[in-house]
Amino acid sequence: MLKVKDDVSADLPLTYVGKMTQQQLEKHLWDAADILRGKIDSADFKHYIFGLLFFKRLCDVWEEEYEERLKLYQDAQLASDPEEHRFHIPPGAFWNDIRKHSTNIGEHLNAAFRAIEDANTRLRGVFQDVDFNNKERFPDATLELLLQHFSKHRLRNCDVEADILGDAYEYLISKFADDAGKKGGEFYTPKMVTRLIVSCLQPDEGMTIYDPTCGSGGMLLEAVNYLKRQGKNPKSLQLYAQEMNLNTWAICEMNLFLHDIDDAFILRGDTLRQPKHLVAEGSKVLRTFDRVLANPPFSLKNWGDEAWKNGDQFSRDTYGCPPKSYGDLAFVQHMIASLNQTGKLGVILPHGILFRGGTEAKIRQGILQDDLIEAVIGLAPNLFYGTGIPACVLIINKQKEAKRRGKVLFVNGAEEMVEGKNQNTLSEANVGRLAKAFLAFADEEIASTQAVIDQTRKVKQGLLQQLFTRNKYNKVEDTYNITKYSLHFLDEVAQRVTGHTPNRKKPEYWDGEIKWVSLQDSAALDRVYIYKTAAEISEEGIRNSSAVKHPKGTVVLSRDAGVGKSAIMTDEMAVSQHFIGWICGSELNNHYLYYWLQHMKPVFERIAIGNTIKTIGMPFFKSLKIPVPPMEIQVQIANTLLSQDQQIFSAEEELEQLSIIKRGLIQDLLRGLVRVGVTP
């Protein structure tokens, strides 16, 4: 039940005390802004409303602490001792002291603010840019209305818990960002975007958290809230940040104080020109952290390239100096330099950093080569204040898990949003799906595709064993026993052919139109067919060497280096002396021969000799025998195995496309041409 505070002077308006709901508090604070609407620019509301709110909270909590200690100690002097209070309020600087004045209210407010700053080192600068002593902007009548409004509710801890007041303060920040439009992006990042980044970074107890462009402090607070949701101790976090804008820095400080966070290190200054978090005062070595997260200004111009182009004194230009008009990758490099050896970072960036050329391309290449980028999460359009351009979240990890090394995950969140009239937002479901895609790293599609490949390979190997070792070919109704068919020398049922290398000193023998199979093509073998070769020779090269053109359908096998690898020619081709081939006639099907050679590959590998390059001598092939069933059975065996290979190749191609999306190491991906979707 609400009751009237009994210690208010009779000439002051009544103050209602008692628990306030989140909604009541939010409305109360927003109504205060309405008093100033039309009198000053909406972009400036926040400094004055936040200043008065913070002042009122400080005074009310001091009174609460005083009453508790007076009851405990029964000593007014001891109860008012500065050591007994979170923040000290000097005599004459209380809220009720200001309420006693009806003229020059702004002057008295300013004096109270300065007195509180002087009495509390931790609050130095918090009220610095809040100036109520301008009667054209703040006549006494306007200030009287504001003070009357804030006096309606008491803001002690027993009335408004720190989390509720802090959340209401963040609500006010978001409302002011709405009002400020483009300028709102300078101090506020939408809460659910911040939650997405923190969910991906997964901060834990005892970690150091750093935001180099902290704005109003939302990312630091989300790290705190993340631990609360996990049932862990948020007080164990060590929070660090830097902010260049004085007003925004003050908002951040108040935001943290109102959330009952006193021990954060929020420093003022230009992060790129004068980073403040160093290992020691005067040092040129950056302090490093467990988690770094930020929403720096997009494509900042005149960001400080003059201090980088001849070598950054803080050694942050490892990958190069970004162009003068785009500071995005300067912030990224600062954040990388601020990570410890096991650290992770998450940063919001415009899509342009994925594909812009010049020095930015070189910087990207260096970061990729060092295998630091873990993921790029594309975001829906129009989520941020002041810009509708597409943005993404870049996740960097100094210590990737083994399964993620050499890979970059691309997540397409372009459709993950709740559409709004003026601005889109992310819901908890949107954030959950995007974070899950990152944390899982491999979706069900990839897992199922790999499972298909593995299972089909097992089936194929089983068939090879069944057909050529157990000597059975099982069909639904028939069983063929290959052992009942006689063995033939391979040379009796197929024409053996060899090859040669034309003189390499004769350029006219090369770069013709005849495909020439050599050891360079080893990777293209064992996939049933060979379609193209690394080198081609000319007709003149054929005429003036022992090289021979072999017809389409010839089965070739490597007898050197990649011993036992084979393939079927899809065109007329020649081969080098490292290969042997067979042209099949009416007695032997070339696909049957290919799969029989695949079955024999372990034998070929076992008998190959040589210390440096393994090879199989020609006499072995002259004595090689093969079972030759009727052509119908040969075709059935070949088709059975070919169907397995086709399934494997199709699945491998699908997996490669998915892997390309996951790795993101191809230029096309960096240009944003391919994305992986997120499904509910």
N, C-alpha and C positions, 0 to 999 in steps of 0.2 A: 504494500500500500504506500502511496506517496504521502510524505509528510513535510511540513514546513520547517526549514532549518531555523533553529531557535537562537543562533548567535549572530544573525545579520542585523546590522544597525537598522533602526526603525525607519530611517529615511531612505533606505534602499529597497528596490523591488524584491518581492519574495523569490526565493530559490527553491525549486522542487528537488527533493533528494529521493533516492531509491533506484533500483535496478532499471537500466534502460536496455531495450532490445536493440539489435543491430539496425533494424529498419528505423526505429525512432531516432537513433543517433545520427544515421545518415541523413534523414530528413532535416533534423535540427541543424546540422552543419551546412547542408545545401541551402537552407532558408537564409542562413547568414550571408551567403554569397548574393542572394537576391537583393539584399539591402544595398549592396554596392553596384548592382547592375544598372548601367546607364550613367553612373557617376564617374567610373574609371574604366579603362580598357579591360575587356574580359580576360586578356592574357595576363594581366597583373593581379587579378583577384587573389590568386593562390598565395602570394607572399603575405598579404595582410590577414587573410582568413587563417592561414596556417600559423602565423605569428601569434594571433590572439588565442587560437585554440591551444597552442603549446603553453603560452603564458598562463592561461586558465588552469590547465592540467597541472603545471608545476605548483601553482599556488594551492590548489585544492588538495593535492597529494601531500604537500608540506603540512597543511593544517591537519590532515588525517594522521600523519606520522606524529605530529605534536601532541594530539589528543591521546594517542596510544601510549606515548612515552610519559605524558603527564600522569596518566592513570597508573602506569607502572612505577615511576620514580617518585611521584608526589612532589615534584620539584620543577617549577616553571622554567627556571634558568637552564637546568640540565636538559629538559625536554626541547628547548629551543636551540641547544648547542649544534653548530653546523655538522659536527661529527655524527650526530644522530639522524641525519637526513641524507637522502640520496642526492638532492640538490639543495643548496642553501638560498633562501630568499632573504635579502637584507631588509631591515626595518624601513618602512616607507615605500617598499617596492611590491607590496602585495596587491592582488586584484582589488580587494576592498578599499585599499588606499587610493587607487585610481578612481574607483566609483564615487568617492567623496567629492571629486572635482566636477564642476559643471562648465568651467571655462579652461581654455588652453589644455584640453584633454590630450591632444596629440603630443604636446611637449612633455606632459607627465608620463605618458606611455613610453616615449623614447627614453626618458630618464630611468624608468623602471627596467627597461630592457638592458640598458648599459650597466646598471647596477648588478643585475643578475649575471651578466657575462663576466663582469669583473670579479664576482664572488665565486664563480665556477669555471675553472680552467677548461673543463670538458665542453662547456657551452660557448667558448669564445667564437664569435663570428656568426652564431646561429641567428641572431636578430640584426646582423650588421646592415642588411639592405632593406629592413622594414622601417620606413620613415613615415610616421603618422603626423609629423609636425609641418604639414603643408595645408593651410586652411582653405586654399582654393580647391584642393582635391578632397580634403577631409575637414569640413567645417565641424564645429563642436556638435551640431545637431545630428550629423551622420554618425559620428563616433559614439554619441550617446545611444543611438538606436542599436549600433553594433554591440556595445557593452551590455545594454539591457537584454538583447537577445541571448548573448552567451551566458548571462547571469541566470537564465531560466532554469538551467540544469547544473547540478553539481557534478563534477567529474573526478571524484575520488576513486580509488581502486575498488572500494566496496560498491560503488555505483556502476562503474564501467571497468571491466577487466581490461588488462593491457592488450590482449589479443583482439577484443571487440573494438576498442578504441583505435588500435593500429589498423584493423581491417577497414574501419570507417574512414580513417585517414587515407588509406589507399583508394577507397571508393571515391573520396573527394579528389584525389590526384587524377583518377581516370576521368571524372566529370570535368575537371579543369582542362584536361588534355582534349576532351571533346570540344569544349568551348574555344580552346586555343587553336584548333585546327592543325595547320602545318607545324606550328611551333610546339604542339603537344608532343611530337616525336622526339623533341630535344630532351625531355625529362621523363618520359613514360614509355615503357614497353608493355604491350598487352599481356595481361597476366597469364593467359593460357599458353602463349608463345614461350614465355619464361619458364612455365612449368614443363613444357616439352624439352627444353634444353637441360634443365636440372634432372629430369627423369632419365635422360640419356647419359648424363655424367655420373649419376648415382653417388653423390657425396656421402661420406660416412663419418662416424664419430671421430673426433680428434683431428679432422682434416683442416687445412688452411684453404680458404676460399678468397678469390681475388677478382674484382671487377674494375678494369682500368678506365671505364667510361660509365660510372655507376648511375648517373641520372638521379632518380629519387630513391634508389636502393632496392628496387623491386626484386632484382635477381638474387641479391644477398638474402633477402627475406624468404624467397622461395626455397633457397637451400636450407634455411632454418625450418621452414614448414615441411619440407620433404622428410627431414629426420623425425619431426613430430608425427607425421603420418606413418612412419615406419616403427613408431614406438621407441625411438632412440632418444638420446640426450642432445638436444640442439645447443645447449649451453657449452658443449665440448668443442663446437666449431670456433675457429679463429677467423674473423672476417676482416678483410682489407679491401680498400677501394680508393679510387682517385676520380675527381670530377673538376673540370675546368671552370664551369659556370658557378659563380658565387651563390646566386639565388638557388640554383638546383642543388648545390652542395648543402646548403642550409636545410632545404626540404628533406634531403636524404638523412641528415643528422637527426632532425625532428622525427622522421619516420621511424628510425631505429630506436630512438629514445622512447617514443610512444609505444613501441612493441616490447619495451622493457629490455632493450639491448644497449648496455652502457659501454661495452668494452671493444667495440669495433674501431678500426683504424681507418678513418675516412679523411683523406688528405686532399688539399686543393692544389690545382695546377694543371698544366698542359701535359698530358701523358706522353705524347710523342716528342715534344721538345724538352720537357723537364720531368721525367718520371721520378716520383717521390719515394717509392718503395724500394729502397736499396739495402744492401747487406750492412752498411754502416753509413753514418752521415759523412758526406763528401766523397763517398765511394762512387765508382763508375760501374759497379757490378749490381745487376738487378737481383732483388730477392726473388726466390722461386716458391711456387705454391703447388698444392695437390690438385686443385681445380681452378680453372680460370674461365670466366664467362662474361660476355659483353654484348651490347647492341651499340656499336660505334656509329657515328654519323655516316650515312651512305655517301660514297664517292666525294669525300671531303676535299675541297680545293685549298691550296695554300696551307697544307697540313704541316709543313716543316721540312720539305725536301732539301732545303739549303743546309740543314744540319746533318743530313744523311748522305748527300751525293759524294762527299769526300771521305766518307767513312763515319758511321754513327759512333759517337764516343761511348755509347753503352753496349756496343757490339750486337745490335739487334738486326743489322742488315746482312745477315748470313746469306740470304738468297738474292740480294740485290736491292737497289733503291727504286721504289715505285715512282711513276710519273707524278709531276707536280699537281696535276688536276685530279688524281685519284689516290686517296689515302687509305683505301680499304686494306691493301696488303701490307701497309706499314703497321696498322693495328694488329693484323694477324701475326706478323713477325714479332711485334712487341709481346704478344700473348704467348707465342712459342718460346721466346726467350725467358718468359716468366714462369714456365713450367719446370717442375723438378723432374727427375729421371723417370718417375712413374706417373707423371701428371697427365691430365686430360683437359681439353678446352672445348667450349662450345661458343660459337659466335654467329650472329645474324649478319648476313651480307647480301648485297644485291647480286642478281644472277650474272651481272657483267663480269665478275671476278672469275667466272668459269671459262670464259672464252675470249676476253680481250687480249690482244696481241702485244707485241713489243716487250718491254721489260717485265710486264705482268706475266706474260707467257713463260719467260725464263724463271721467274720466281715460282710460278706454279710447278714448273717442271722440276725444279730443285726440291720443293716440298714433297712432290710425288716420289722422286727418286729416293729420298730419305724415308719413304714409306711411313709418313706421319699421318696422312689423311685416312680416317677410318670411315667416314660417311659424309654424304651430302644429302640433306633432306630438303627437297623442294617444297615451298610453302604456297598456299593459295594466294591469289592476288588481293590487294587492298586490305591487308590486315593491319597496316601500320599508319600512324598519323602522319600526314604531310606527304605521303607518296603512295602511288598505286602501282609502282614498278614491281616486278616479281622479285621475291627474295628467297633466300635459302638459309639453312642452318648448316654450318661446317663443323664437323666433329673431328678433332685431332687428338691422337693418343700417342704418347711417347713410348708406351710399352704395350703394343698390341698382343693379343692372345695369338698363339701359334696358328690357329685356324684362320685368323684374319690377316696374317702377314701377306704382303704383296697384293692386297685386295682393297677396293674402295666400294662401299655400298652406296648405291643411288636409290633413294626412295622418292617416289613422285607423290607429293601431297597436294597437288594442284586442285583436287576435287574435295579435299578434306577441309570443310568450312561450313559455317552457318551464315547464309547470305543475309546481309543487312541493307537497309536503305542507303546509308552513306558509307558504311564500312562493314567489312566481313569480320567474323570472329571465329575462334576455335572453341569447340565444345570439349568437355572432358572425354567424350567418346572419340572425337577427332584426335586429341592428344594421345589417348590410350593406344589407338591403332598405329599412329606414327611411331611412338616410342617402342611399341612391341615389334614393329618391323625392324627397327634399328637393333634392339637388344637381342632378338632372335637371330638376326643377320642372314639366315637362310630360311626362306619360306617353304611352305608345304610343296609348292610346285617343284622347287629344286630338289628337295628331298625325295619326292616321288619319282622324278626323272632319273636321278642317280640310282634309285632302287631298281628301276626298269632296266637300266644299263647293266647293273651288276647281276641281276637275275638272268637276263638274256645271255650274257657272257657265260654264266654257269651252264645254261641250257646248251649253248653252242659247244662248249668244251665237253659236256656230257655226250652230245651227239657224235663229236669227233671220236671220242673213245669208243662209243657204242658201234659206230660204223666201221672204223678202221682197226680197232684193237680187239674188241669182242666179236668183230666180224659179223655183226647183225645189222640189218636195216629193217626196222619195225614199221609196218604200215598197219592200218586198222585191221585188215583181213589177211595180210601176207607177211611171211618172214623170209627174207632172203639171206642165205648164208654165203658170204663172199668167199669163204675158204674153199668152196666147191668149184670156184672159178680159178683157172690156172693163172700163175704169175708169169708176166711177160717182161723181158727187158724193156725198159722205157724207150730205148732207141728203136725197138721193133715196132712200136705203136705210135711213135711221134718222131718228127724230124728234129734232132738236136741242132741248135744254132749257137753261135758265139758272136763276139763283137770285137771292136778295135777303137782306138783313140786316134783320130787324124792328127797330123802334125800341128801342134799348137803355135808354131812359129809362122804358120801360113794363115794369115787373117782371112784369106779368101775361102778357107775351108770351114769357117765358122760363121755363126749368126745367119744361117740360112733358114730354111723352112722345114727341115727334117728334125723331128724330136729325137733326142739322143739320151738314153737312160744311163745315168752314171751314179756314183756313190753319193753325189749331192742330192739325189732323189730318194735317199733311204727313208726319209720320213713319210714319203707319199706311198710307200709299199705297204703290204699287208692290209689293204683296204679294198680288196677284190680287184679294182681297176686302177690303172694309172692313166690320167688324162693329159697331163702336161709335164714337161721336164724343165730342169733348171737351165739347160743349155740346148742349143740347136746347131746342127751342122748343115753344110750346103751340099748340093749335088756334086760339086767339084771335090769336096772332101770325101764323098763316097767313092768317086771314080779313082782317086789317087791314094786310097788307103785300103786296108782290109775290112773296113767297116761295111756293113751290109744292111739294107732296109729289110725289115721283117714285117710280115703282113699283120693287119688288125686281127686280134684274137690270140696272138702268140703269148704264151705263158713264160714270164721271165723270172729268174731267181738269182739273188745275190749270193755269190760264193766267196766273197771277200768282205771284210769289215762287218756290215750288218748281215752276217751269215744267216741264210735260210729265209730271208724276207722275199716275198713273191708278189706278183700282180699279173693281171691280164691287160694287154695293150688295147686301148680303145681306138687307136689310129695306127697307121703305118709308122714304124719307129726303128731306129738303130739303137745298139747297146754298146757299152764299153766292154773291155776285156775282163772286167770284174763280174760280168753277168753271163749266165747261160740261159738259153731259152729253148722251148719246144713248140713246134708247129703241129697241132693235132690234126689228124685225118679222120677217116670214117670209123676207126676203131676206138677212138678215145675222145671224150668230151673235154673241152678245155676248162670248163668250170669244175668238173670232177677232178681233173688233174691239179688245178689250183688248190682245192681243199685237201687233196691227198698230200700235197707238198706242205700245206699248213700243218697237217697232222704229223708229218715227218720232221718238222722244224726242230724239235728237241734233239733228234738224232743228228741233224746237220750241225747244230751248235756243239754237240758232244764230240764229233769226230774232227771238227776243224782244228787245224794246227797252226802254230806260229806264235812267237813271243810278242811281237808288236801288233801285227795285223793278222787276225785269224783268217785262214783260207781253206778251201776244200779242193783237193787235186782233181783233175779231169778223170783219171782212171776210176774214181769212185762212181761218177755219174754214168760211165760206160757200162758198169756192172749193176746199176740200180734197177731193181725189179718192182713192178706195180701190179696189184690184182686188177683184172679187167673183166668186170661183169658185163652183161648185155647193155647196149646203149640206153635202153629204157630205164634200167636201174641206175646207171650212171647219172642220167638226167634227174631222176627222182632224188637221189642222194644230194646232188648239187643244188637243186631247188630248195630242199629242206634246209640246208646250211645257209644258202643265200638269203632265205627269208629271215633267218636269225640275224644275219649281218645287216640286212636292211633295217630291221628294228633297232639294232645297236647304233647304226650310223644316224638314223633319224633322231633317236633320243640324244645322241652325243651332240648333234647340231643344235637341238633345242637347249641342251645344257650349256653349250658354248655361248649361245645368245644370252641366256640368263646369267652366265658367269661374267660376260662382258658388262652387263648392267651392274652386276655386283662389284666387279673390280673397278670399273670406271677409269681404267688406265688408257683408254683409247681416245684419241682426239675427238672423235665424233661425240663421245659421251661428254667430254669437257665442253663441247659446243651445245650441249643440251638436246642432242637429237634423239637420244634413247632414254627412257625412264622406266623404272619398275613401279607398277601400281600398288596401291594398298587397298585390300578388299576388306569389307566388314567381317 
